[in-house]
Amino acid sequence: RKLPLTMRKTNLSRLLARRVDGIFLSDFEQGEIGPDLFRHACLMGLEGLVSKHKYRPYRAGRSPHWIKVKNRKHPAMNRVMDSV
């Protein structure tokens, strides 16, 4: 948990070297792809995206280094709105 995300992902890729089919490690997406990536996530029906600072260690709970962007059309948003 104390290592930066980049190193944690490197360690995880080593652990998954002989992984079971269907388990994979996603690559880092960098640059100005955020809006397009989010639009495609919404088109796929995903709940949203989480952006993480790749040089930060893991911290439990809320953090300014992890940003959640939610798909307002996803059913999970309806559950949030219903509970208010």
PyMOL Python script that loads the backbone (N, CA, C, O; Angstrom):
from pymol import cmd

cmd.read_pdbstr("""\
ATOM      1  N   ARG A   1       0.807  -1.202   0.000  1.00  0.00           N
ATOM      2  CA  ARG A   1       0.000   0.000   0.000  1.00  0.00           C
ATOM      3  C   ARG A   1       0.846   1.260   0.000  1.00  0.00           C
ATOM      4  O   ARG A   1       0.392   2.304  -0.467  1.00  0.00           O
ATOM      5  N   LYS A   2       2.048   1.187   0.505  1.00  0.00           N
ATOM      6  CA  LYS A   2       2.890   2.380   0.602  1.00  0.00           C
ATOM      7  C   LYS A   2       3.576   2.722  -0.722  1.00  0.00           C
ATOM      8  O   LYS A   2       4.079   3.833  -0.893  1.00  0.00           O
ATOM      9  N   LEU A   3       3.596   1.775  -1.652  1.00  0.00           N
ATOM     10  CA  LEU A   3       4.252   2.016  -2.943  1.00  0.00           C
ATOM     11  C   LEU A   3       3.349   2.844  -3.857  1.00  0.00           C
ATOM     12  O   LEU A   3       2.126   2.811  -3.719  1.00  0.00           O
ATOM     13  N   PRO A   4       3.949   3.585  -4.790  1.00  0.00           N
ATOM     14  CA  PRO A   4       3.140   4.305  -5.773  1.00  0.00           C
ATOM     15  C   PRO A   4       2.348   3.324  -6.643  1.00  0.00           C
ATOM     16  O   PRO A   4       2.722   2.160  -6.781  1.00  0.00           O
ATOM     17  N   LEU A   5       1.263   3.806  -7.219  1.00  0.00           N
ATOM     18  CA  LEU A   5       0.410   2.978  -8.070  1.00  0.00           C
ATOM     19  C   LEU A   5       1.205   2.290  -9.172  1.00  0.00           C
ATOM     20  O   LEU A   5       0.952   1.124  -9.475  1.00  0.00           O
ATOM     21  N   THR A   6       2.160   2.988  -9.777  1.00  0.00           N
ATOM     22  CA  THR A   6       2.952   2.386 -10.859  1.00  0.00           C
ATOM     23  C   THR A   6       3.674   1.130 -10.383  1.00  0.00           C
ATOM     24  O   THR A   6       3.696   0.121 -11.088  1.00  0.00           O
ATOM     25  N   MET A   7       4.258   1.186  -9.205  1.00  0.00           N
ATOM     26  CA  MET A   7       4.985   0.022  -8.678  1.00  0.00           C
ATOM     27  C   MET A   7       4.020  -1.078  -8.240  1.00  0.00           C
ATOM     28  O   MET A   7       4.315  -2.260  -8.417  1.00  0.00           O
ATOM     29  N   ARG A   8       2.881  -0.708  -7.674  1.00  0.00           N
ATOM     30  CA  ARG A   8       1.894  -1.725  -7.285  1.00  0.00           C
ATOM     31  C   ARG A   8       1.396  -2.475  -8.514  1.00  0.00           C
ATOM     32  O   ARG A   8       1.212  -3.692  -8.471  1.00  0.00           O
ATOM     33  N   LYS A   9       1.175  -1.741  -9.624  1.00  0.00           N
ATOM     34  CA  LYS A   9       0.719  -2.406 -10.846  1.00  0.00           C
ATOM     35  C   LYS A   9       1.806  -3.307 -11.427  1.00  0.00           C
ATOM     36  O   LYS A   9       1.501  -4.372 -11.962  1.00  0.00           O
ATOM     37  N   THR A  10       3.057  -2.898 -11.330  1.00  0.00           N
ATOM     38  CA  THR A  10       4.168  -3.738 -11.794  1.00  0.00           C
ATOM     39  C   THR A  10       4.215  -5.029 -10.988  1.00  0.00           C
ATOM     40  O   THR A  10       4.357  -6.114 -11.552  1.00  0.00           O
ATOM     41  N   ASN A  11       4.095  -4.913  -9.677  1.00  0.00           N
ATOM     42  CA  ASN A  11       4.097  -6.108  -8.817  1.00  0.00           C
ATOM     43  C   ASN A  11       2.908  -7.009  -9.130  1.00  0.00           C
ATOM     44  O   ASN A  11       3.044  -8.232  -9.174  1.00  0.00           O
ATOM     45  N   LEU A  12       1.755  -6.408  -9.344  1.00  0.00           N
ATOM     46  CA  LEU A  12       0.565  -7.194  -9.663  1.00  0.00           C
ATOM     47  C   LEU A  12       0.729  -7.915 -11.004  1.00  0.00           C
ATOM     48  O   LEU A  12       0.306  -9.063 -11.143  1.00  0.00           O
ATOM     49  N   SER A  13       1.335  -7.257 -11.982  1.00  0.00           N
ATOM     50  CA  SER A  13       1.526  -7.920 -13.274  1.00  0.00           C
ATOM     51  C   SER A  13       2.442  -9.132 -13.140  1.00  0.00           C
ATOM     52  O   SER A  13       2.259 -10.125 -13.844  1.00  0.00           O
ATOM     53  N   ARG A  14       3.419  -9.061 -12.251  1.00  0.00           N
ATOM     54  CA  ARG A  14       4.285 -10.225 -11.987  1.00  0.00           C
ATOM     55  C   ARG A  14       3.485 -11.363 -11.361  1.00  0.00           C
ATOM     56  O   ARG A  14       3.655 -12.528 -11.719  1.00  0.00           O
ATOM     57  N   LEU A  15       2.611 -11.009 -10.420  1.00  0.00           N
ATOM     58  CA  LEU A  15       1.781 -12.031  -9.779  1.00  0.00           C
ATOM     59  C   LEU A  15       0.814 -12.678 -10.770  1.00  0.00           C
ATOM     60  O   LEU A  15       0.487 -13.858 -10.651  1.00  0.00           O
ATOM     61  N   LEU A  16       0.364 -11.897 -11.741  1.00  0.00           N
ATOM     62  CA  LEU A  16      -0.605 -12.411 -12.711  1.00  0.00           C
ATOM     63  C   LEU A  16       0.044 -12.980 -13.969  1.00  0.00           C
ATOM     64  O   LEU A  16      -0.645 -13.242 -14.955  1.00  0.00           O
ATOM     65  N   ALA A  17       1.361 -13.174 -13.947  1.00  0.00           N
ATOM     66  CA  ALA A  17       2.070 -13.666 -15.133  1.00  0.00           C
ATOM     67  C   ALA A  17       1.484 -14.993 -15.622  1.00  0.00           C
ATOM     68  O   ALA A  17       1.404 -15.225 -16.829  1.00  0.00           O
ATOM     69  N   ARG A  18       1.079 -15.851 -14.709  1.00  0.00           N
ATOM     70  CA  ARG A  18       0.439 -17.118 -15.070  1.00  0.00           C
ATOM     71  C   ARG A  18      -1.030 -17.064 -14.680  1.00  0.00           C
ATOM     72  O   ARG A  18      -1.556 -17.969 -14.030  1.00  0.00           O
ATOM     73  N   ARG A  19      -1.667 -15.996 -15.087  1.00  0.00           N
ATOM     74  CA  ARG A  19      -3.049 -15.737 -14.669  1.00  0.00           C
ATOM     75  C   ARG A  19      -4.062 -16.642 -15.356  1.00  0.00           C
ATOM     76  O   ARG A  19      -3.809 -17.244 -16.400  1.00  0.00           O
ATOM     77  N   VAL A  20      -5.186 -16.701 -14.729  1.00  0.00           N
ATOM     78  CA  VAL A  20      -6.324 -17.433 -15.267  1.00  0.00           C
ATOM     79  C   VAL A  20      -6.940 -16.593 -16.390  1.00  0.00           C
ATOM     80  O   VAL A  20      -6.927 -15.364 -16.329  1.00  0.00           O
ATOM     81  N   ASP A  21      -7.478 -17.261 -17.412  1.00  0.00           N
ATOM     82  CA  ASP A  21      -8.142 -16.522 -18.481  1.00  0.00           C
ATOM     83  C   ASP A  21      -9.230 -15.627 -17.905  1.00  0.00           C
ATOM     84  O   ASP A  21      -9.959 -16.021 -16.994  1.00  0.00           O
ATOM     85  N   GLY A  22      -9.326 -14.439 -18.439  1.00  0.00           N
ATOM     86  CA  GLY A  22     -10.363 -13.505 -18.003  1.00  0.00           C
ATOM     87  C   GLY A  22      -9.879 -12.501 -16.977  1.00  0.00           C
ATOM     88  O   GLY A  22     -10.584 -11.530 -16.703  1.00  0.00           O
ATOM     89  N   ILE A  23      -8.700 -12.697 -16.397  1.00  0.00           N
ATOM     90  CA  ILE A  23      -8.143 -11.738 -15.453  1.00  0.00           C
ATOM     91  C   ILE A  23      -6.993 -11.030 -16.151  1.00  0.00           C
ATOM     92  O   ILE A  23      -6.064 -11.663 -16.652  1.00  0.00           O
ATOM     93  N   PHE A  24      -7.075  -9.697 -16.175  1.00  0.00           N
ATOM     94  CA  PHE A  24      -6.011  -8.948 -16.824  1.00  0.00           C
ATOM     95  C   PHE A  24      -5.779  -7.637 -16.088  1.00  0.00           C
ATOM     96  O   PHE A  24      -6.621  -7.186 -15.313  1.00  0.00           O
ATOM     97  N   LEU A  25      -4.657  -7.052 -16.336  1.00  0.00           N
ATOM     98  CA  LEU A  25      -4.277  -5.782 -15.733  1.00  0.00           C
ATOM     99  C   LEU A  25      -4.407  -4.703 -16.802  1.00  0.00           C
ATOM    100  O   LEU A  25      -3.790  -4.806 -17.862  1.00  0.00           O
ATOM    101  N   SER A  26      -5.189  -3.688 -16.538  1.00  0.00           N
ATOM    102  CA  SER A  26      -5.370  -2.635 -17.534  1.00  0.00           C
ATOM    103  C   SER A  26      -4.155  -1.710 -17.560  1.00  0.00           C
ATOM    104  O   SER A  26      -3.482  -1.507 -16.550  1.00  0.00           O
ATOM    105  N   ASP A  27      -3.901  -1.168 -18.722  1.00  0.00           N
ATOM    106  CA  ASP A  27      -2.786  -0.245 -18.901  1.00  0.00           C
ATOM    107  C   ASP A  27      -3.144   1.135 -18.362  1.00  0.00           C
ATOM    108  O   ASP A  27      -4.316   1.456 -18.169  1.00  0.00           O
ATOM    109  N   PHE A  28      -2.122   1.940 -18.126  1.00  0.00           N
ATOM    110  CA  PHE A  28      -2.349   3.336 -17.782  1.00  0.00           C
ATOM    111  C   PHE A  28      -2.784   4.063 -19.042  1.00  0.00           C
ATOM    112  O   PHE A  28      -2.219   3.848 -20.115  1.00  0.00           O
ATOM    113  N   GLU A  29      -3.764   4.902 -18.918  1.00  0.00           N
ATOM    114  CA  GLU A  29      -4.190   5.762 -20.013  1.00  0.00           C
ATOM    115  C   GLU A  29      -3.777   7.170 -19.629  1.00  0.00           C
ATOM    116  O   GLU A  29      -4.155   7.665 -18.568  1.00  0.00           O
ATOM    117  N   GLN A  30      -3.005   7.815 -20.487  1.00  0.00           N
ATOM    118  CA  GLN A  30      -2.474   9.129 -20.153  1.00  0.00           C
ATOM    119  C   GLN A  30      -2.837  10.140 -21.225  1.00  0.00           C
ATOM    120  O   GLN A  30      -3.167   9.784 -22.356  1.00  0.00           O
ATOM    121  N   GLY A  31      -2.769  11.384 -20.853  1.00  0.00           N
ATOM    122  CA  GLY A  31      -2.964  12.454 -21.820  1.00  0.00           C
ATOM    123  C   GLY A  31      -4.373  12.984 -21.830  1.00  0.00           C
ATOM    124  O   GLY A  31      -5.090  12.901 -20.832  1.00  0.00           O
ATOM    125  N   GLU A  32      -4.764  13.523 -22.951  1.00  0.00           N
ATOM    126  CA  GLU A  32      -6.045  14.212 -23.092  1.00  0.00           C
ATOM    127  C   GLU A  32      -7.161  13.276 -23.568  1.00  0.00           C
ATOM    128  O   GLU A  32      -8.001  13.677 -24.374  1.00  0.00           O
ATOM    129  N   ILE A  33      -7.175  12.053 -23.083  1.00  0.00           N
ATOM    130  CA  ILE A  33      -8.196  11.106 -23.525  1.00  0.00           C
ATOM    131  C   ILE A  33      -9.385  11.045 -22.590  1.00  0.00           C
ATOM    132  O   ILE A  33     -10.363  10.358 -22.882  1.00  0.00           O
ATOM    133  N   GLY A  34      -9.321  11.747 -21.475  1.00  0.00           N
ATOM    134  CA  GLY A  34     -10.351  11.668 -20.450  1.00  0.00           C
ATOM    135  C   GLY A  34     -11.774  11.793 -20.951  1.00  0.00           C
ATOM    136  O   GLY A  34     -12.580  10.899 -20.693  1.00  0.00           O
ATOM    137  N   PRO A  35     -12.130  12.876 -21.667  1.00  0.00           N
ATOM    138  CA  PRO A  35     -13.513  13.020 -22.127  1.00  0.00           C
ATOM    139  C   PRO A  35     -13.959  11.890 -23.059  1.00  0.00           C
ATOM    140  O   PRO A  35     -15.083  11.401 -22.945  1.00  0.00           O
ATOM    141  N   ASP A  36     -13.094  11.479 -23.969  1.00  0.00           N
ATOM    142  CA  ASP A  36     -13.449  10.385 -24.883  1.00  0.00           C
ATOM    143  C   ASP A  36     -13.578   9.064 -24.135  1.00  0.00           C
ATOM    144  O   ASP A  36     -14.491   8.282 -24.400  1.00  0.00           O
ATOM    145  N   LEU A  37     -12.671   8.818 -23.207  1.00  0.00           N
ATOM    146  CA  LEU A  37     -12.717   7.585 -22.424  1.00  0.00           C
ATOM    147  C   LEU A  37     -13.999   7.530 -21.593  1.00  0.00           C
ATOM    148  O   LEU A  37     -14.646   6.485 -21.512  1.00  0.00           O
ATOM    149  N   PHE A  38     -14.363   8.654 -20.978  1.00  0.00           N
ATOM    150  CA  PHE A  38     -15.583   8.699 -20.178  1.00  0.00           C
ATOM    151  C   PHE A  38     -16.813   8.493 -21.056  1.00  0.00           C
ATOM    152  O   PHE A  38     -17.720   7.753 -20.675  1.00  0.00           O
ATOM    153  N   ARG A  39     -16.859   9.127 -22.215  1.00  0.00           N
ATOM    154  CA  ARG A  39     -17.995   8.969 -23.133  1.00  0.00           C
ATOM    155  C   ARG A  39     -18.162   7.510 -23.528  1.00  0.00           C
ATOM    156  O   ARG A  39     -19.282   6.999 -23.551  1.00  0.00           O
ATOM    157  N   HIS A  40     -17.066   6.838 -23.839  1.00  0.00           N
ATOM    158  CA  HIS A  40     -17.133   5.423 -24.221  1.00  0.00           C
ATOM    159  C   HIS A  40     -17.532   4.544 -23.034  1.00  0.00           C
ATOM    160  O   HIS A  40     -18.254   3.562 -23.206  1.00  0.00           O
ATOM    161  N   ALA A  41     -17.068   4.889 -21.839  1.00  0.00           N
ATOM    162  CA  ALA A  41     -17.478   4.135 -20.650  1.00  0.00           C
ATOM    163  C   ALA A  41     -18.996   4.241 -20.468  1.00  0.00           C
ATOM    164  O   ALA A  41     -19.654   3.256 -20.132  1.00  0.00           O
ATOM    165  N   CYS A  42     -19.543   5.434 -20.690  1.00  0.00           N
ATOM    166  CA  CYS A  42     -20.998   5.617 -20.577  1.00  0.00           C
ATOM    167  C   CYS A  42     -21.732   4.834 -21.659  1.00  0.00           C
ATOM    168  O   CYS A  42     -22.765   4.219 -21.392  1.00  0.00           O
ATOM    169  N   LEU A  43     -21.201   4.856 -22.881  1.00  0.00           N
ATOM    170  CA  LEU A  43     -21.821   4.102 -23.973  1.00  0.00           C
ATOM    171  C   LEU A  43     -21.815   2.598 -23.690  1.00  0.00           C
ATOM    172  O   LEU A  43     -22.706   1.873 -24.132  1.00  0.00           O
ATOM    173  N   MET A  44     -20.806   2.139 -22.953  1.00  0.00           N
ATOM    174  CA  MET A  44     -20.720   0.721 -22.589  1.00  0.00           C
ATOM    175  C   MET A  44     -21.623   0.398 -21.401  1.00  0.00           C
ATOM    176  O   MET A  44     -21.750  -0.766 -21.021  1.00  0.00           O
ATOM    177  N   GLY A  45     -22.249   1.413 -20.814  1.00  0.00           N
ATOM    178  CA  GLY A  45     -23.133   1.194 -19.674  1.00  0.00           C
ATOM    179  C   GLY A  45     -22.408   1.070 -18.347  1.00  0.00           C
ATOM    180  O   GLY A  45     -22.967   0.556 -17.378  1.00  0.00           O
ATOM    181  N   LEU A  46     -21.167   1.536 -18.295  1.00  0.00           N
ATOM    182  CA  LEU A  46     -20.408   1.462 -17.048  1.00  0.00           C
ATOM    183  C   LEU A  46     -20.876   2.537 -16.070  1.00  0.00           C
ATOM    184  O   LEU A  46     -21.454   3.549 -16.464  1.00  0.00           O
ATOM    185  N   GLU A  47     -20.616   2.295 -14.795  1.00  0.00           N
ATOM    186  CA  GLU A  47     -21.046   3.230 -13.746  1.00  0.00           C
ATOM    187  C   GLU A  47     -20.247   4.528 -13.784  1.00  0.00           C
ATOM    188  O   GLU A  47     -20.756   5.579 -13.393  1.00  0.00           O
ATOM    189  N   GLY A  48     -19.024   4.465 -14.242  1.00  0.00           N
ATOM    190  CA  GLY A  48     -18.191   5.666 -14.314  1.00  0.00           C
ATOM    191  C   GLY A  48     -16.729   5.288 -14.369  1.00  0.00           C
ATOM    192  O   GLY A  48     -16.382   4.148 -14.679  1.00  0.00           O
ATOM    193  N   LEU A  49     -15.872   6.249 -14.065  1.00  0.00           N
ATOM    194  CA  LEU A  49     -14.431   6.042 -14.081  1.00  0.00           C
ATOM    195  C   LEU A  49     -13.823   6.560 -12.784  1.00  0.00           C
ATOM    196  O   LEU A  49     -14.378   7.444 -12.130  1.00  0.00           O
ATOM    197  N   VAL A  50     -12.684   6.002 -12.426  1.00  0.00           N
ATOM    198  CA  VAL A  50     -11.902   6.516 -11.317  1.00  0.00           C
ATOM    199  C   VAL A  50     -10.522   6.845 -11.870  1.00  0.00           C
ATOM    200  O   VAL A  50      -9.858   5.995 -12.462  1.00  0.00           O
ATOM    201  N   SER A  51     -10.107   8.071 -11.671  1.00  0.00           N
ATOM    202  CA  SER A  51      -8.776   8.511 -12.091  1.00  0.00           C
ATOM    203  C   SER A  51      -7.881   8.546 -10.864  1.00  0.00           C
ATOM    204  O   SER A  51      -8.254   9.066  -9.812  1.00  0.00           O
ATOM    205  N   LYS A  52      -6.694   7.981 -11.023  1.00  0.00           N
ATOM    206  CA  LYS A  52      -5.763   7.897  -9.896  1.00  0.00           C
ATOM    207  C   LYS A  52      -4.427   8.506 -10.295  1.00  0.00           C
ATOM    208  O   LYS A  52      -3.978   8.366 -11.433  1.00  0.00           O
ATOM    209  N   HIS A  53      -3.815   9.171  -9.360  1.00  0.00           N
ATOM    210  CA  HIS A  53      -2.488   9.727  -9.598  1.00  0.00           C
ATOM    211  C   HIS A  53      -1.490   8.580  -9.526  1.00  0.00           C
ATOM    212  O   HIS A  53      -1.390   7.916  -8.494  1.00  0.00           O
ATOM    213  N   LYS A  54      -0.756   8.337 -10.596  1.00  0.00           N
ATOM    214  CA  LYS A  54       0.063   7.126 -10.672  1.00  0.00           C
ATOM    215  C   LYS A  54       1.275   7.106  -9.754  1.00  0.00           C
ATOM    216  O   LYS A  54       1.855   6.041  -9.539  1.00  0.00           O
ATOM    217  N   TYR A  55       1.671   8.234  -9.213  1.00  0.00           N
ATOM    218  CA  TYR A  55       2.839   8.243  -8.327  1.00  0.00           C
ATOM    219  C   TYR A  55       2.459   8.286  -6.852  1.00  0.00           C
ATOM    220  O   TYR A  55       3.336   8.424  -6.000  1.00  0.00           O
ATOM    221  N   ARG A  56       1.171   8.169  -6.530  1.00  0.00           N
ATOM    222  CA  ARG A  56       0.721   8.237  -5.146  1.00  0.00           C
ATOM    223  C   ARG A  56       0.533   6.852  -4.543  1.00  0.00           C
ATOM    224  O   ARG A  56       0.150   5.918  -5.247  1.00  0.00           O
ATOM    225  N   PRO A  57       0.799   6.708  -3.237  1.00  0.00           N
ATOM    226  CA  PRO A  57       0.517   5.435  -2.565  1.00  0.00           C
ATOM    227  C   PRO A  57      -0.978   5.278  -2.357  1.00  0.00           C
ATOM    228  O   PRO A  57      -1.746   6.227  -2.513  1.00  0.00           O
ATOM    229  N   TYR A  58      -1.376   4.075  -2.005  1.00  0.00           N
ATOM    230  CA  TYR A  58      -2.783   3.802  -1.720  1.00  0.00           C
ATOM    231  C   TYR A  58      -3.153   4.423  -0.378  1.00  0.00           C
ATOM    232  O   TYR A  58      -2.395   4.335   0.588  1.00  0.00           O
ATOM    233  N   ARG A  59      -4.302   5.040  -0.327  1.00  0.00           N
ATOM    234  CA  ARG A  59      -4.862   5.566   0.916  1.00  0.00           C
ATOM    235  C   ARG A  59      -6.320   5.159   0.985  1.00  0.00           C
ATOM    236  O   ARG A  59      -7.069   5.368   0.031  1.00  0.00           O
ATOM    237  N   ALA A  60      -6.732   4.576   2.111  1.00  0.00           N
ATOM    238  CA  ALA A  60      -8.134   4.201   2.289  1.00  0.00           C
ATOM    239  C   ALA A  60      -8.975   5.462   2.427  1.00  0.00           C
ATOM    240  O   ALA A  60      -8.500   6.483   2.924  1.00  0.00           O
ATOM    241  N   GLY A  61     -10.210   5.387   1.992  1.00  0.00           N
ATOM    242  CA  GLY A  61     -11.119   6.525   2.128  1.00  0.00           C
ATOM    243  C   GLY A  61     -10.957   7.535   1.003  1.00  0.00           C
ATOM    244  O   GLY A  61     -10.303   7.268  -0.005  1.00  0.00           O
ATOM    245  N   ARG A  62     -11.551   8.670   1.189  1.00  0.00           N
ATOM    246  CA  ARG A  62     -11.504   9.722   0.169  1.00  0.00           C
ATOM    247  C   ARG A  62     -10.109  10.320   0.067  1.00  0.00           C
ATOM    248  O   ARG A  62      -9.376  10.408   1.052  1.00  0.00           O
ATOM    249  N   SER A  63      -9.762  10.726  -1.140  1.00  0.00           N
ATOM    250  CA  SER A  63      -8.447  11.298  -1.383  1.00  0.00           C
ATOM    251  C   SER A  63      -8.530  12.268  -2.554  1.00  0.00           C
ATOM    252  O   SER A  63      -9.264  12.013  -3.509  1.00  0.00           O
ATOM    253  N   PRO A  64      -7.803  13.361  -2.503  1.00  0.00           N
ATOM    254  CA  PRO A  64      -7.790  14.262  -3.649  1.00  0.00           C
ATOM    255  C   PRO A  64      -7.003  13.688  -4.832  1.00  0.00           C
ATOM    256  O   PRO A  64      -6.999  14.267  -5.919  1.00  0.00           O
ATOM    257  N   HIS A  65      -6.345  12.558  -4.616  1.00  0.00           N
ATOM    258  CA  HIS A  65      -5.534  11.937  -5.671  1.00  0.00           C
ATOM    259  C   HIS A  65      -6.302  10.863  -6.443  1.00  0.00           C
ATOM    260  O   HIS A  65      -5.788  10.298  -7.408  1.00  0.00           O
ATOM    261  N   TRP A  66      -7.530  10.587  -6.014  1.00  0.00           N
ATOM    262  CA  TRP A  66      -8.423   9.664  -6.715  1.00  0.00           C
ATOM    263  C   TRP A  66      -9.692  10.440  -7.017  1.00  0.00           C
ATOM    264  O   TRP A  66     -10.346  10.946  -6.105  1.00  0.00           O
ATOM    265  N   ILE A  67     -10.040  10.535  -8.281  1.00  0.00           N
ATOM    266  CA  ILE A  67     -11.214  11.302  -8.672  1.00  0.00           C
ATOM    267  C   ILE A  67     -12.213  10.381  -9.348  1.00  0.00           C
ATOM    268  O   ILE A  67     -11.884   9.698 -10.318  1.00  0.00           O
ATOM    269  N   LYS A  68     -13.436  10.365  -8.830  1.00  0.00           N
ATOM    270  CA  LYS A  68     -14.506   9.521  -9.361  1.00  0.00           C
ATOM    271  C   LYS A  68     -15.403  10.385 -10.252  1.00  0.00           C
ATOM    272  O   LYS A  68     -15.856  11.453  -9.839  1.00  0.00           O
ATOM    273  N   VAL A  69     -15.655   9.914 -11.478  1.00  0.00           N
ATOM    274  CA  VAL A  69     -16.555  10.597 -12.403  1.00  0.00           C
ATOM    275  C   VAL A  69     -17.675   9.617 -12.720  1.00  0.00           C
ATOM    276  O   VAL A  69     -17.432   8.552 -13.287  1.00  0.00           O
ATOM    277  N   LYS A  70     -18.909   9.979 -12.353  1.00  0.00           N
ATOM    278  CA  LYS A  70     -20.030   9.045 -12.464  1.00  0.00           C
ATOM    279  C   LYS A  70     -20.872   9.289 -13.708  1.00  0.00           C
ATOM    280  O   LYS A  70     -21.080  10.425 -14.133  1.00  0.00           O
ATOM    281  N   ASN A  71     -21.348   8.190 -14.274  1.00  0.00           N
ATOM    282  CA  ASN A  71     -22.282   8.206 -15.398  1.00  0.00           C
ATOM    283  C   ASN A  71     -23.672   8.459 -14.819  1.00  0.00           C
ATOM    284  O   ASN A  71     -24.234   7.585 -14.159  1.00  0.00           O
ATOM    285  N   ARG A  72     -24.220   9.627 -15.056  1.00  0.00           N
ATOM    286  CA  ARG A  72     -25.508  10.000 -14.460  1.00  0.00           C
ATOM    287  C   ARG A  72     -26.673   9.166 -14.995  1.00  0.00           C
ATOM    288  O   ARG A  72     -27.753   9.172 -14.404  1.00  0.00           O
ATOM    289  N   LYS A  73     -26.472   8.451 -16.103  1.00  0.00           N
ATOM    290  CA  LYS A  73     -27.542   7.621 -16.664  1.00  0.00           C
ATOM    291  C   LYS A  73     -27.491   6.184 -16.158  1.00  0.00           C
ATOM    292  O   LYS A  73     -28.370   5.389 -16.494  1.00  0.00           O
ATOM    293  N   HIS A  74     -26.497   5.833 -15.368  1.00  0.00           N
ATOM    294  CA  HIS A  74     -26.356   4.471 -14.843  1.00  0.00           C
ATOM    295  C   HIS A  74     -27.389   4.239 -13.735  1.00  0.00           C
ATOM    296  O   HIS A  74     -27.683   5.159 -12.971  1.00  0.00           O
ATOM    297  N   PRO A  75     -27.944   3.026 -13.636  1.00  0.00           N
ATOM    298  CA  PRO A  75     -28.927   2.721 -12.579  1.00  0.00           C
ATOM    299  C   PRO A  75     -28.434   3.012 -11.163  1.00  0.00           C
ATOM    300  O   PRO A  75     -29.247   3.297 -10.284  1.00  0.00           O
ATOM    301  N   ALA A  76     -27.144   2.950 -10.923  1.00  0.00           N
ATOM    302  CA  ALA A  76     -26.620   3.239  -9.592  1.00  0.00           C
ATOM    303  C   ALA A  76     -26.920   4.679  -9.189  1.00  0.00           C
ATOM    304  O   ALA A  76     -27.119   4.962  -8.007  1.00  0.00           O
ATOM    305  N   MET A  77     -26.955   5.579 -10.146  1.00  0.00           N
ATOM    306  CA  MET A  77     -27.272   6.975  -9.829  1.00  0.00           C
ATOM    307  C   MET A  77     -28.732   7.091  -9.376  1.00  0.00           C
ATOM    308  O   MET A  77     -29.043   7.909  -8.510  1.00  0.00           O
ATOM    309  N   ASN A  78     -29.625   6.287  -9.949  1.00  0.00           N
ATOM    310  CA  ASN A  78     -31.026   6.311  -9.518  1.00  0.00           C
ATOM    311  C   ASN A  78     -31.149   5.886  -8.065  1.00  0.00           C
ATOM    312  O   ASN A  78     -31.934   6.460  -7.309  1.00  0.00           O
ATOM    313  N   ARG A  79     -30.369   4.874  -7.670  1.00  0.00           N
ATOM    314  CA  ARG A  79     -30.416   4.411  -6.274  1.00  0.00           C
ATOM    315  C   ARG A  79     -29.940   5.516  -5.330  1.00  0.00           C
ATOM    316  O   ARG A  79     -30.489   5.685  -4.241  1.00  0.00           O
ATOM    317  N   VAL A  80     -28.923   6.266  -5.750  1.00  0.00           N
ATOM    318  CA  VAL A  80     -28.417   7.369  -4.927  1.00  0.00           C
ATOM    319  C   VAL A  80     -29.484   8.443  -4.809  1.00  0.00           C
ATOM    320  O   VAL A  80     -29.738   8.947  -3.714  1.00  0.00           O
ATOM    321  N   MET A  81     -30.109   8.798  -5.917  1.00  0.00           N
ATOM    322  CA  MET A  81     -31.128   9.846  -5.916  1.00  0.00           C
ATOM    323  C   MET A  81     -32.349   9.416  -5.111  1.00  0.00           C
ATOM    324  O   MET A  81     -32.964  10.247  -4.442  1.00  0.00           O
ATOM    325  N   ASP A  82     -32.713   8.131  -5.162  1.00  0.00           N
ATOM    326  CA  ASP A  82     -33.875   7.626  -4.415  1.00  0.00           C
ATOM    327  C   ASP A  82     -33.643   7.658  -2.900  1.00  0.00           C
ATOM    328  O   ASP A  82     -34.587   7.805  -2.124  1.00  0.00           O
ATOM    329  N   SER A  83     -32.384   7.519  -2.491  1.00  0.00           N
ATOM    330  CA  SER A  83     -32.094   7.450  -1.068  1.00  0.00           C
ATOM    331  C   SER A  83     -32.001   8.823  -0.404  1.00  0.00           C
ATOM    332  O   SER A  83     -31.913   8.915   0.820  1.00  0.00           O
ATOM    333  N   VAL A  84     -32.021   9.885  -1.201  1.00  0.00           N
ATOM    334  CA  VAL A  84     -31.904  11.253  -0.652  1.00  0.00           C
ATOM    335  C   VAL A  84     -33.240  11.742  -0.177  1.00  0.00           C
ATOM    336  O   VAL A  84     -33.347  12.865   0.315  1.00  0.00           O
TER     337      VAL A  84
END
""", "prot")
cmd.dss("prot")
cmd.show_as("cartoon", "prot")
cmd.util.cbc("prot")
cmd.orient("prot")
